[in-house]
Amino acid sequence: MRVDNLKYLVFGFLLLSGHLAKGQTDPCLSKLKDAATKSEQGWFDDAITLVNSALEECKLSDNDKIEAHKLLITNYLIIDKLEEAEASAAAIMKIEPNYEADKLRDPAEMVALFEKYKRAISLKIVLFGGINNTLVEASQTYSIVGDDDAPGLDNYQTTNAFQFGLGLEYRLSELLWLEITPQFRRSSYSIDIPNIQGRTVSYTEDLNLFDIPVGAKFYFMRGSFQPYVAAGVNFSLLSSALGELFRDEISDLVNRNIQRNSFYLGYYGGLGLAYNYKNYGLQIGANYIFSPQQVNKEGTRYENLDIVFRYYYIDNDFSMDNLQFNIGFKYAIAYKKALNRSGK
């Protein structure tokens, strides 16, 4: 008998003798222990028959199934049945997609066999949140008390707000994923208009939106750390828009829903870095949403006339882009069958 074979036999016997000692009275586990003994004695075909019989007829735990398949691999490798050994390795990966051979205890040939396989995640759920910054651009400015295109009428300031969401990533190819990441987003901005009858009028507005970004995400590298880029389309539904006007010592809240478009179609691009560990993951990234559509609804500029003449403030024609920074937690919820090991 070759030395390599002896190494396999010692491994196979130790594999199940200790694991099954406490189950000697269980016929199914006794069958597996008998298979380990057959392997030690050189009756490899008999050992294989006993293990397959136990797998087919017994309700084994997942751990016992894994140990049984490892005993099959041991015997198949000894008699040079590589296809059958690979089939048992694939069966183990189906039971435990994150399984890796023990490089200290398992034979080198078995370690090499499992190195051909990787956990092939096909679907991830992503929980994320972060802050955003609104960038407002006016295409036309208006004034109640002066020229419509007077300087200072587009004096918009960015204001930090937040977003959070729950999405999915679906693998299209090894490094290319489809992402659908619905989120709730609050976008805020403010504007100061000086010299309105010698006073400065300030206006702030919070817009609550439900975004549905749909796009592709490409990871540049294989391994635990993966930089990525993403791009796609963004559908936004307005939930509410609430503004507040200030002048001197007075202020008023203004419901802007009637003066805002309720649907926006935009585009987004992003980049970031993901870290993967087994079926868990973390990611940090930035997205920029480009929304060319006007926020203000045409023909509604002079709604809320009492507010208009109290503060002498009306909407410009303006659009809003949004820069977002997110941190997310990912968890794998579905797998494809095992692939050749080349990345995560």
WOKAWO-V789760 format. One record per residue. N is the residue number from 1. NEAR is the number of other C-alpha atoms within 8 Angstrom. D_CENTER is the distance of its C-alpha to the mean C-alpha in Angstrom with 2 decimals. Layout:
n=(N N)
near=(NEAR NEAR)
d_center=(D_CENTER D_CENTER)
//
This chain:
n=(1 2 3 4 5 6 7 8 9 10 11 12 13 14 15 16 17 18 19 20 21 22 23 24 25 26 27 28 29 30 31 32 33 34 35 36 37 38 39 40 41 42 43 44 45 46 47 48 49 50 51 52 53 54 55 56 57 58 59 60 61 62 63 64 65 66 67 68 69 70 71 72 73 74 75 76 77 78 79 80 81 82 83 84 85 86 87 88 89 90 91 92 93 94 95 96 97 98 99 100 101 102 103 104 105 106 107 108 109 110 111 112 113 114 115 116 117 118 119 120 121 122 123 124 125 126 127 128 129 130 131 132 133 134 135 136 137 138 139 140 141 142 143 144 145 146 147 148 149 150 151 152 153 154 155 156 157 158 159 160 161 162 163 164 165 166 167 168 169 170 171 172 173 174 175 176 177 178 179 180 181 182 183 184 185 186 187 188 189 190 191 192 193 194 195 196 197 198 199 200 201 202 203 204 205 206 207 208 209 210 211 212 213 214 215 216 217 218 219 220 221 222 223 224 225 226 227 228 229 230 231 232 233 234 235 236 237 238 239 240 241 242 243 244 245 246 247 248 249 250 251 252 253 254 255 256 257 258 259 260 261 262 263 264 265 266 267 268 269 270 271 272 273 274 275 276 277 278 279 280 281 282 283 284 285 286 287 288 289 290 291 292 293 294 295 296 297 298 299 300 301 302 303 304 305 306 307 308 309 310 311 312 313 314 315 316 317 318 319 320 321 322 323 324 325 326 327 328 329 330 331 332 333 334 335 336 337 338 339 340 341 342 343 344)
near=(4 5 6 6 9 9 9 12 11 9 10 13 12 8 11 13 10 7 7 12 7 5 8 9 6 7 7 9 12 12 11 14 11 10 13 15 10 12 14 11 6 6 9 10 7 9 15 11 8 12 15 8 9 12 11 6 6 8 5 9 6 7 7 8 11 10 10 11 13 10 13 12 14 13 14 12 10 9 7 6 9 8 6 9 13 10 8 12 13 10 9 13 13 9 8 7 12 9 8 6 8 7 8 4 5 10 10 7 6 11 12 8 10 10 9 9 12 14 13 11 13 10 12 13 12 13 11 11 11 11 11 13 13 14 11 12 8 10 8 9 13 11 12 8 6 6 7 9 9 8 5 7 10 10 8 9 9 11 10 10 10 11 12 11 11 11 12 11 12 10 12 8 6 5 11 11 12 12 13 11 12 11 12 11 11 11 16 14 14 12 11 10 11 9 7 10 4 6 9 11 13 11 11 11 11 11 12 12 13 12 12 11 13 11 11 11 12 10 11 8 8 11 8 9 10 12 11 12 11 11 11 11 11 13 11 12 10 12 9 9 13 12 12 11 13 11 11 6 5 6 8 7 8 9 8 10 9 8 11 10 12 7 8 10 10 13 11 13 11 11 11 11 11 13 10 12 7 7 9 10 12 11 12 11 11 11 11 11 12 10 11 8 8 10 10 14 11 6 5 9 10 8 7 6 7 6 10 12 8 6 9 11 10 10 8 11 11 12 14 13 12 12 12 11 11 11 11 11 11 12 10 12 8 8 11 7 6 12 9 7 8 6 6 10)
d_center=(51.95 49.72 48.32 44.79 45.49 46.85 43.69 41.70 44.16 44.07 40.28 40.35 42.94 41.24 37.96 39.30 42.50 40.90 37.96 40.33 43.32 42.61 42.35 45.76 46.94 43.99 45.18 41.75 41.00 44.60 44.08 41.26 43.48 46.30 44.04 43.45 47.22 47.86 45.62 47.62 50.81 49.68 49.37 46.03 46.29 47.35 44.43 42.00 43.76 43.53 39.81 39.03 41.33 39.55 36.12 37.55 39.77 38.23 35.39 33.96 31.13 28.02 29.38 32.74 31.30 29.56 32.88 34.81 32.80 33.22 36.95 36.88 35.27 38.01 40.74 39.34 39.05 42.63 44.02 41.89 39.96 36.78 35.26 35.70 34.24 31.10 30.91 31.06 28.35 26.13 27.10 26.02 22.56 22.31 23.29 21.10 18.32 18.12 21.90 23.69 27.46 29.39 30.87 33.70 34.87 33.99 36.21 35.08 35.16 32.72 30.36 30.64 29.97 26.62 25.72 25.57 22.59 18.97 16.16 14.81 11.39 11.21 8.56 5.38 5.23 3.63 7.03 8.32 11.86 14.49 17.69 18.99 22.33 24.26 26.49 29.37 31.70 34.96 36.55 39.72 41.10 43.67 46.17 48.60 51.12 50.93 49.93 46.62 45.60 46.89 45.07 42.76 41.63 38.12 37.73 34.10 32.22 28.49 27.23 24.06 22.11 18.68 15.63 13.00 10.74 8.62 6.67 5.87 5.35 8.85 10.77 13.92 15.48 15.19 13.44 12.71 9.78 10.13 7.82 9.24 8.41 11.70 12.97 16.36 17.93 21.31 22.99 26.35 29.24 32.91 36.14 39.63 42.64 45.78 49.40 49.29 52.87 52.67 49.52 45.81 43.53 39.94 37.18 33.60 31.12 27.84 25.94 23.37 21.10 18.45 16.24 14.55 12.99 12.90 12.65 11.94 10.08 12.39 12.22 15.81 16.31 16.05 15.93 14.37 14.07 12.60 13.40 11.98 13.24 12.08 14.59 15.41 17.32 17.01 18.97 20.23 22.50 24.76 25.23 27.91 29.60 31.90 34.10 36.70 39.84 41.93 45.48 47.95 47.70 46.30 42.87 41.56 38.28 37.73 35.64 34.40 32.76 35.71 35.59 31.92 30.37 28.05 25.75 24.30 22.90 21.36 19.36 16.69 15.91 13.79 13.44 11.98 11.58 9.09 10.80 10.56 13.04 13.71 11.05 9.54 7.74 8.16 7.87 10.61 11.49 13.96 14.27 17.72 18.53 21.95 23.87 27.37 28.61 31.00 29.95 33.54 34.97 38.04 41.33 40.26 41.15 44.15 42.74 43.45 46.80 47.84 44.89 45.61 49.20 48.61 46.26 46.99 43.31 41.76 38.49 38.13 36.39 33.01 29.39 26.35 23.54 20.72 19.20 16.07 14.80 11.60 10.36 7.18 6.83 4.60 7.09 8.43 10.62 12.49 14.21 16.58 19.90 20.26 20.57 22.69 21.22 20.09 16.61 13.27)
//
